[in-house]
Amino acid sequence: MNEEISGKENIWTRDEVESPCVQVCLVHPKERICTGCLRSIDEIARWSKMNAEERSAIMQQLPTRAPRLQKRRGGRTARLHR
């Protein structure tokens, strides 16, 4: 029984919702959500303990959170030159 294993059909995958993390971890000071993945600190902390339904619900909400993050225009330097 020496069968040759090749191709994607033999790759083991997990049937769960993947993390939206993009490794840009910075919490917006006003909105209190990560500017990279748009999850709250609580959601990030609990992610590995959530079931698939909870993760899916959060994933569906993430696109609606993006408009809450307004880009800062120049930061402190811009305010000093007004």
C-alpha positions in Angstrom: 0.0 0.0 0.0 2.3 2.7 -1.2 -0.1 5.3 -2.6 1.4 8.6 -3.7 -0.2 11.6 -2.1 -0.4 14.7 -4.2 -2.8 17.6 -4.9 -4.9 19.8 -2.8 -7.6 17.2 -2.1 -5.2 15.6 0.5 -4.6 18.8 2.4 -6.2 18.9 5.9 -8.2 22.0 6.6 -10.2 23.2 9.5 -13.9 23.9 9.2 -14.1 27.1 11.2 -14.2 30.8 10.7 -10.8 32.3 10.3 -9.6 35.3 12.2 -9.9 38.7 10.4 -6.5 39.7 12.0 -4.2 41.4 9.5 -1.4 42.0 12.1 -2.0 45.7 12.2 -2.9 46.0 15.9 -3.8 49.5 16.9 -6.8 50.4 19.0 -8.7 53.5 17.8 -8.7 55.8 20.9 -12.3 57.0 20.4 -14.0 54.0 18.8 -12.1 51.4 20.9 -11.9 48.9 18.0 -8.7 47.6 16.3 -7.9 49.7 13.2 -6.6 46.5 11.4 -9.4 43.9 11.9 -12.2 46.2 13.3 -12.9 43.9 16.2 -13.3 45.2 19.8 -10.7 44.3 22.4 -13.3 41.9 24.0 -13.9 40.2 20.7 -10.2 39.7 20.0 -9.7 38.3 23.5 -12.6 35.8 23.3 -12.1 34.9 19.6 -10.5 31.5 20.3 -13.3 30.5 22.7 -16.2 31.6 20.4 -18.2 29.1 18.4 -18.6 29.4 14.6 -21.9 31.2 14.9 -20.5 33.9 17.1 -17.5 34.4 14.8 -19.7 34.5 11.7 -21.9 37.1 13.3 -18.9 39.3 14.1 -17.4 38.8 10.6 -20.7 40.1 9.1 -20.6 43.2 11.3 -17.0 44.2 10.5 -17.6 46.0 7.2 -20.2 48.3 8.9 -17.5 49.4 11.5 -15.0 50.7 9.0 -16.8 54.1 8.5 -16.4 54.7 12.2 -12.7 55.1 11.8 -12.0 58.5 10.4 -8.5 59.2 9.2 -6.6 61.8 11.2 -5.3 64.6 9.0 -1.9 65.5 10.1 -2.3 64.7 13.8 -0.6 67.0 16.3 1.5 68.8 13.7 -1.6 69.9 11.8 -3.3 71.2 14.9 -0.2 73.3 15.9 -0.2 75.0 12.5 -3.8 76.2 12.5 
